Amino acid sequence: MVVSNGRKVFALGVEVDGDGYHPAAWRRAAHEPDQLLTGQTVHSRVATAENAGFTLVTFDDSILPPSDHPGGRIDAVTRASFVAATTSTLGLVPTVATTYAEPFHTSSQLATLDYASRGRGGWIASTIAEPAAATTWGRPARTADADLAQEQRDSIEVARRLWDSWEDDAVVRDYATGRFLDREQVHYVDFAGASFSVKGPAIVPRPPQGQVVVFADGATEPGAADVVLVSGADLAETLAAVDRARASGGLVFVELDVVLDTPSVTATDRLADLERHNSANPSGRLHFSGGSKGLVALLTELANHVDGVRLHLAVIDEDLPVLARFVLPALFRSGVAHRPVPGSTLRANLGLARPNNRYAKDHD
């Protein structure tokens, strides 16, 4: 855990894409299948998560449709931006793959999200190895781990340079003199990577957070990500992965699959019903199945080792209300976790400082 303003920060995140991590989740959803891609469904789930006190929600995404269940997606940044104006404390963290995407466009989208949310934007910088994704983009396929990792590193680096390409005071807006921009505070980034180059500067001024919060899977190079997401099939494997991820220098979040007892059905029976329709492939993430007290105990234990968790729910419409009513209140009462501070940025609620601009210097 990190310390911010004298208190420990243990962040609580939840994935809200689709109907849940289980491929049969749609069968137990609270809406008809044709309502999944509506604004009302996205808004309702995000509102529930914010009212419950989650630090952030994430929006999974891929240029390819889900392969293990019927369904589709609307672009993750679009969904996050849609709920930006209707939320006030919740971090909004879409997934945008670095493979094949133009990093200039990605950085512009995410800076705009940060403005729309008043400093609550984040970015899960994922990779995608499926050849079908390259075909969809119309690009030569990249499947080697080293190539995917290099593209991820370069995309994050160029996005960060572009976010810094406007200094905080670059926008003048002096109507009396007709001077609206201080060009001395707008900079070229002049980035040349292995597969692309970017001159810059950005077309969007520096985000409110200075830098949008960057999340990445697995161990990354030092400084590559603000938050590292780690997975392990059991607790021992997870904690070993946490120790390796600490070398990155960022915060460390554990990925956790959750199936909870509801007031009417046990987690065991719920999971059995889902498996009867469609078996879930192993996710590689730590898994919890049981009552809310057991999950509170596990999260309390994890809080001694990591800075946060991202929960993946078997069925969002069934598990999220249990979390809101029984799990998060218990964590708040014990002081293990805290609600986000109204008016604060996502960086502040994670205990991260606003970074200095790499190009800034004293100006006359």
C-alpha positions in Angstrom: 0.0 0.0 0.0 1.1 3.6 -0.6 0.5 6.5 1.7 -1.4 9.6 0.6 -2.1 12.5 2.9 -1.2 10.5 5.9 -3.5 7.5 5.1 -2.8 4.2 3.5 -4.2 3.7 0.0 -5.6 0.3 -1.0 -7.5 0.9 -4.3 -10.5 -1.1 -5.4 -11.1 -1.5 -9.1 -13.7 -3.5 -11.0 -14.1 -4.5 -14.6 -17.4 -3.6 -16.1 -17.1 -4.9 -19.7 -19.7 -7.3 -21.0 -21.9 -9.2 -18.5 -19.1 -10.8 -16.5 -15.9 -12.8 -16.9 -17.8 -16.1 -17.3 -18.9 -16.9 -20.9 -22.4 -17.8 -19.8 -22.8 -14.6 -17.7 -25.3 -13.2 -20.2 -27.8 -15.9 -19.2 -28.0 -14.5 -15.6 -27.8 -10.8 -16.5 -30.5 -8.4 -15.3 -31.2 -7.2 -18.9 -32.2 -8.7 -22.2 -29.2 -9.6 -24.4 -30.0 -6.8 -26.9 -29.6 -4.2 -24.1 -25.9 -5.0 -23.4 -24.6 -2.3 -25.7 -26.9 0.5 -24.6 -25.9 3.6 -22.7 -28.3 2.8 -19.9 -26.5 -0.5 -19.1 -23.1 1.1 -19.0 -24.4 4.1 -17.0 -26.2 1.9 -14.5 -23.2 -0.3 -13.7 -20.8 2.6 -13.4 -23.2 4.5 -11.2 -23.5 1.4 -8.9 -19.7 1.1 -8.7 -19.3 4.8 -7.9 -22.0 4.8 -5.2 -20.4 1.7 -3.7 -17.1 3.5 -3.3 -14.8 1.9 -5.9 -11.7 3.8 -6.7 -11.9 3.0 -10.4 -13.7 1.0 -13.1 -12.0 -0.5 -16.2 -13.5 -1.1 -19.6 -12.0 -4.1 -21.5 -11.7 -3.8 -25.3 -10.4 -5.5 -28.4 -10.7 -4.9 -32.1 -11.8 -8.5 -32.3 -15.3 -9.6 -30.9 -15.5 -11.9 -27.9 -14.6 -15.4 -28.9 -16.2 -17.5 -26.1 -19.7 -16.0 -25.9 -22.2 -14.1 -28.0 -21.8 -10.3 -27.7 -20.0 -7.3 -28.9 -18.4 -4.1 -27.7 -18.5 -0.4 -28.1 -15.0 1.2 -28.1 -13.8 1.4 -24.5 -12.7 5.1 -24.6 -16.2 6.0 -26.0 -17.8 4.2 -23.1 -15.5 5.8 -20.5 -16.2 9.2 -22.0 -19.9 8.6 -22.1 -20.0 8.3 -18.3 -17.4 10.9 -17.5 -20.0 13.7 -17.1 -22.3 11.6 -14.9 -19.6 10.5 -12.4 -17.6 12.6 -10.0 -15.2 10.5 -8.0 -14.6 7.3 -10.0 -11.5 6.6 -12.1 -12.3 5.7 -15.7 -9.8 3.3 -17.2 -10.3 2.0 -20.7 -8.2 -0.6 -22.4 -6.5 0.5 -25.6 -4.2 -2.0 -27.3 -0.8 -0.6 -28.3 -0.4 -3.1 -31.1 -1.2 -1.6 -34.5 -2.9 1.5 -33.0 -1.5 4.9 -33.8 0.0 6.2 -30.6 -0.7 9.9 -31.6 -4.4 9.1 -31.8 -4.4 7.1 -28.6 -2.7 9.9 -26.6 -5.2 12.4 -28.0 -8.2 10.2 -27.1 -6.9 9.7 -23.5 -6.1 13.3 -23.0 -9.6 14.2 -24.0 -11.0 11.6 -21.6 -9.0 13.2 -18.8 -10.5 16.6 -19.6 -14.0 15.2 -19.8 -13.6 13.4 -16.5 -11.8 16.4 -14.8 -8.7 14.4 -14.2 -10.0 10.8 -13.6 -8.7 9.2 -16.7 -6.5 6.1 -17.0 -5.2 3.7 -19.7 -4.7 0.0 -19.7 -2.0 -0.3 -22.4 -2.5 -3.9 -23.5 -1.1 -6.0 -26.4 -2.8 -8.2 -28.9 -1.1 -11.2 -30.5 -4.0 -12.6 -32.6 -3.2 -12.5 -36.4 -6.8 -11.6 -37.0 -6.3 -8.3 -35.3 -3.5 -7.4 -37.8 -5.8 -8.3 -40.7 -8.5 -6.1 -39.2 -6.1 -3.2 -39.0 -4.7 -4.0 -42.4 -1.2 -4.3 -40.9 1.5 -7.0 -41.1 1.1 -9.4 -38.1 3.3 -9.1 -35.0 3.1 -12.1 -32.8 6.6 -12.3 -31.2 6.6 -11.4 -27.6 9.6 -9.1 -28.0 7.9 -7.2 -30.8 4.7 -6.8 -28.9 6.6 -5.6 -25.8 8.7 -3.1 -27.8 5.5 -1.7 -29.4 4.0 -1.3 -26.0 7.0 0.4 -24.5 7.3 2.8 -27.5 3.6 3.6 -27.5 3.6 4.5 -23.8 6.7 6.5 -24.1 5.4 8.6 -27.1 2.1 9.1 -25.4 3.8 10.5 -22.4 6.0 12.8 -24.5 2.9 14.1 -26.3 1.1 14.7 -23.1 4.1 16.8 -22.0 4.4 18.6 -25.4 2.2 21.3 -24.1 3.3 22.9 -20.8 0.6 23.7 -18.3 0.6 27.4 -19.1 0.9 27.1 -22.9 -2.7 28.2 -23.4 -2.9 32.0 -22.8 -6.4 33.1 -24.0 -5.6 36.8 -23.8 -8.5 38.3 -25.8 -7.4 41.9 -25.3 -4.1 41.3 -27.1 -5.3 38.5 -29.4 -2.7 36.1 -28.0 -4.0 32.7 -27.3 -1.0 30.4 -27.2 2.6 30.7 -25.9 4.4 28.9 -28.7 7.6 28.8 -26.6 5.7 26.3 -24.3 4.6 23.9 -27.1 7.3 21.4 -28.0 8.1 18.8 -30.7 8.6 15.3 -29.2 10.8 14.0 -32.1 10.3 10.3 -31.2 11.7 7.6 -33.5 10.8 4.0 -32.5 11.3 0.6 -34.0 8.1 0.7 -36.0 6.9 4.3 -36.0 8.1 7.9 -35.5 6.2 10.9 -34.2 7.1 14.6 -34.6 4.4 16.2 -32.5 3.3 18.3 -30.7 0.0 17.0 -29.5 -3.3 18.5 -30.7 -4.7 18.4 -27.1 -3.3 20.5 -24.3 -1.6 18.8 -21.4 -4.2 16.6 -19.5 -5.4 17.8 -16.1 -3.4 15.1 -14.4 -0.3 16.0 -16.3 0.0 12.4 -17.3 -3.0 10.0 -17.7 -2.5 7.1 -15.3 -0.9 4.2 -17.2 -1.7 0.5 -16.3 0.1 -2.4 -17.9 -0.1 -6.2 -17.5 2.8 -8.2 -15.9 6.3 -7.0 -15.1 7.4 -4.0 -17.1 10.6 -2.0 -17.3 11.1 0.5 -14.5 9.0 3.6 -15.0 7.0 2.1 -18.0 3.7 2.0 -16.1 2.2 3.8 -13.1 0.3 0.6 -12.1 1.3 -3.0 -12.9 -1.5 -5.6 -13.0 -0.3 -9.1 -11.8 -2.0 -12.5 -12.0 -1.4 -15.8 -10.4 -3.3 -19.1 -10.2 -3.2 -19.2 -6.4 -2.1 -16.9 -3.6 1.5 -18.1 -3.4 2.0 -17.7 -7.2 0.2 -14.3 -7.1 2.5 -13.0 -4.3 5.5 -14.2 -6.1 4.4 -12.2 -9.2 3.8 -9.2 -6.9 7.5 -9.4 -5.8 8.7 -9.5 -9.4 6.5 -6.6 -10.4 7.8 -4.4 -7.6 11.0 -3.9 -9.7 8.9 -1.8 -12.1 8.7 1.0 -9.5 4.9 1.4 -10.0 2.0 0.5 -7.9 1.0 -3.2 -8.0 -2.6 -4.4 -8.4 -3.7 -8.0 -8.1 -6.2 -9.4 -10.7 -9.0 -11.4 -8.9 -11.9 -13.4 -10.2 -14.9 -13.3 -7.9 -18.1 -15.4 -7.5 -20.1 -14.5 -4.5 -23.0 -15.9 -2.5 -26.1 -13.9 -3.1 -29.1 -13.7 -0.7 -30.8 -16.5 -2.6 -28.1 -18.6 -4.3 -24.7 -19.8 -3.1 -21.6 -19.1 -5.2 -21.2 -22.8 -5.7 -24.6 -23.2 -7.1 -24.3 -20.1 -9.3 -21.0 -21.3 -10.7 -22.4 -24.7 -11.4 -25.3 -23.3 -13.3 -23.0 -21.2 -15.4 -20.7 -24.1 -16.1 -23.7 -26.2 -17.1 -24.2 -23.9 -20.0 -20.6 -23.1 -21.0 -17.4 -24.0 -19.3 -15.0 -21.1 -18.6 -11.4 -21.4 -19.7 -8.8 -20.8 -16.9 -8.1 -17.1 -16.7 -4.8 -17.4 -14.9 -6.0 -15.0 -12.2 -6.5 -15.6 -8.5 -10.0 -16.9 -7.9 -12.4 -16.5 -5.0 -15.7 -18.2 -4.6 -17.9 -17.9 -1.5 -19.4 -15.5 1.0 -18.7 -11.8 1.4 -16.9 -12.3 4.8 -14.4 -14.6 3.1 -13.8 -12.1 0.4 -13.3 -9.3 2.9 -10.7 -11.5 4.7 -8.8 -12.2 1.4 -8.8 -8.5 0.4 -7.6 -7.5 3.9 -4.7 -10.0 3.5 -3.9 -8.7 0.0 -3.9 -5.1 1.3 -0.8 -6.1 3.3 1.1 -6.9 0.1 -0.3 -4.8 -2.8 -1.6 -1.3 -3.6 -4.9 -2.4 -5.0 -7.0 -5.1 -6.7 -9.0 -5.3 -9.9 -12.1 -7.5 -9.5 -13.4 -9.6 -12.4 -17.0 -10.6 -11.6 -18.6 -13.8 -12.8 -21.9 -12.0 -13.4 -21.7 -8.3 -12.9 -25.4 -7.8 -12.3 -25.4 -10.4 -9.5 -22.0 -9.9 -7.9 -21.7 -6.1 -8.0 -24.7 -5.5 -5.6 -23.2 -7.9 -3.1 -19.9 -6.1 -3.2 -21.7 -2.7 -2.8 -23.8 -3.9 0.2 -21.5 -6.2 2.2 -17.9 -6.2 1.0 -16.9 -2.5 0.5 -18.7 -1.2 3.6 -16.8 -3.8 5.7 -13.4 -2.7 4.2 -14.3 1.0 4.8 -15.3 0.3 8.4 -12.0 -1.5 9.1 -9.9 1.2 7.4 -8.4 -1.2 4.9 -9.8 0.9 2.1 -11.3 4.4 1.7 -13.8 6.0 -0.6 -12.3 8.3 -3.3 -12.1 11.9 -2.3 -14.6 14.1 -4.1 -13.0 16.5 -6.5 -9.7 14.6 -6.5 -7.9 13.2 -9.6 -7.4 9.5 -10.1 -3.7 10.1 -9.4 -4.5 11.7 -6.1 -6.8 8.8 -5.1 -4.0 6.3 -5.9 -1.4 8.3 -4.0 0.5 9.2 -7.1 2.0 12.7 -7.5 1.3 14.9 -10.5 4.5 14.5 -12.6 6.6 17.5 -13.7 6.6 18.3 -17.4 9.8 17.0 -19.0 10.0 20.0 -21.4 9.3 22.8 -18.9 11.8 25.4 -18.2 11.8 29.0 -16.8 10.3 31.5 -19.2 10.7 35.2 -19.1 
